[in-house]
Amino acid sequence: MIRSATVRVRGVSLVAAMALAIAAGADRAAAQSKPAELKVGVVSFLSGAAAVFGVPSKNAAEWLIDKYNKEGGIGGVRIRPIYIDEAGGAEKQVSEFRRLVLDEKVDLVIGYISSADCLAVAPVAEELRVLTVLFDCGTNRIFEDNKYRYVFRTKAHQALDSVAAAKYVLSIKPDVKTIAGINQDYAWGRDSWDTFRRAMQKLKPDVQVTAELWPKLLAGEYSAEISRLLTAKPDVIHSSFWNGDIVGFVKQGAPRGLFSQSLVVLSAGEHMLQDVGKDMPEGVIVGARGDHWFLHNATDPLHKEFVDGYRARYGRYPIYPSYHMYQAVAGVKAAFEKAIKDGGGAWPKVDAVIKAFEGIEYRVPPGRTMTVRSDHNGIEPAIMGITKQVPQYPFAILDRIRVFPQAEVNPPLGVKTNDWIDSWKK
Amino acid sequence: MTVPIAILLDGVLYAAVLFLLAAGLTLVYGVMRILNIAHGSLYALGAYTGTALVLAYLSTGGPEPLMYLALLAGAVLAGSIVGPLVERLLLRPIYAREEVVQLLVTFSLFLILEDVMKLVWGVQPYYVAKPYAYLGTVTIAGVRYAWYQLLLIAVALATGVLVVAAIRGTRIGRMIIAVTADREISTTLGINVARLFTLAFTAGAILAALGGALVAPLIAVAPGISVEAIVLAFAVVVIGGLGSLEGAALGALIVGVTRAAAVYLLPEAELATVYLIMVAVLLFRPRGLFGELEMRRI
């Protein structure tokens, strides 16, 4: 009885669905299949030490998605974000990803700050055939060692920071003889130092390395390292430190004269300037992992809207992870809209979005074109500057800014980072 | 030859930080036989409250040297409020339960406190550098050190001596030793075991918070420091022998000097030093350097 009733109900709904489909076909097939909302999983660190990146990037997502939804969403479809905490390690992120796709039934996922999480999630995205946009992780291995159809990254990889740092150092201090590195002992620190050292020695072959220090990520206490650097007296010290580790390094190093003895490069230092405030020594080279600096191109309307809107809502200026999130959300919107246009107004299937995403160009703060190349990886320009304390801001700003165009700091399409650096003339 | 001096000095400086981290953990274990995972959170809490009080004090424009009092007051306040609360509400009901339950309870407390601190202070690093820079620097063997670092050595020494003197030399201390040896007989002798436990745990909490507050001027006070603290403190305490203050001091010294030596001589190995020492010590002395065999009590 019950069984046949179910069959009957199913049969009825099937007929109804078919009728609807036919009606829709008569109307416009695609317009009918437009979803009620676009469900987007947004993954970033909301707890733990990396929350200093994660929360500002989530803020940017919140702000931008609200703005897009007020303006009518993507092709008339509202974006509904589901925010997920990236803490817990790569294995947990793989199960969270599966849960997002299979239980929450998200249409796409934007996320991942940690390179380990990016590397772990990408193959699963491929397996589940879900469009996945990596927004912040830096490893060059992801698209240099693999090919993915469903995975994109709307930013440049770590080569940009290290190469720009090397070029900037040589422009500020052309007579540099000795360099030393203090980097966190894991993939990001190791890769950053390797690329910086390689670029320095390629551009100025007589440069000597006097110390390579590898404190633990989040070590916090650097007395011995600072003593070692004070005795080694290198001309230039490179550090790709992030988070509170920068704060600790500056707090402990500045009173002991480290920053006046050597020219220090903090290749990812931009995101900590507002936290270190007036204690930041002047004359430190700071990178912004792209051209993400709130005072760069500040009058551009798109940039101004973002900086002002973000500051009004969260009380701080956006930092580079916020810009990276902007690039991801705006990239998704651009790709969907291009796919809708290419499909004559129909709501696109994922294949059409992927096709639209490859090689796409769209506008992002600070008012420039963002390019995602056909290898699914973004390229960006980079800026570097030197810290300077000014009365207008309660923290150090970047002075003597130099902008490196995309071609100068990103390997050409299809060329691996190390091969690219090795191929430089001189 | 400055390198050996620098290694020794940097090693002792780091050892002071490590000892301040580990003292409370080993004290609580020694008295109560509870491995308090939330020790790291109490450390973080001390760092936050100490920093907050210093910032509040500095904004009043009072004489700057008094900021060190504000730093200490923050730690004592945090420890003496949270310590008794946790002991009464969470630990007292589980003393009779197996160790796994105790571990789980203190671990949940760790997670809860982590979120509470995030709610109160947010995710951006909380920051005060003045107590570190204010005392100026001194050049030893050609290397500049901050006076604050040397002060930490003195504070760590004083803490160790005070705690040991309090346990060995006072009436309450001797009662604590009695309770540690045998809880039941101590009760029959009229010792108020429950009150002593509250006292011991509160002392441990204050020590943890003190460690946090004193280290705070060196570091960024931000989410994640509690994890780092508990892992390091645990390693030091295990090397020294769970429950032994002398062991914690020696463990801190060994780890500190070895790490400093690694920074100078073999930076590639710095990450592994703490754990290599731990493995080496546990291979030869499974109960740690000062750990004692526990007699069966039946």
Interface residues (C-beta under 8 A of the other chain):
Chain A: S47 G48 A49 A50 A51 V52 G54 V55 D185 A211 E212 L213 W214 P215 K216 L218 A219 G220 E221 S223 A224 E225 S227 R228 L230 T231 N243 G244 D245 I246 V247 G248 K251 Q252 A254 P255 R256 G257 M272 Q274 D275 V276 G277 D279 R316
Chain B: T2 V3 A6 I7 L9 D10 G11 L13 Y14 V17 E114 D115 K118 V123 Q124 P125 Y127 A129 Y132 A133 G136 T137 G142 V143 R144 Y145 A146 Q149 V215 P217 L218 I219 A220 V221 A222 P223 G224 I225 V227 E228 R259 A260 V263 Y264 P267 E268 E270 L271
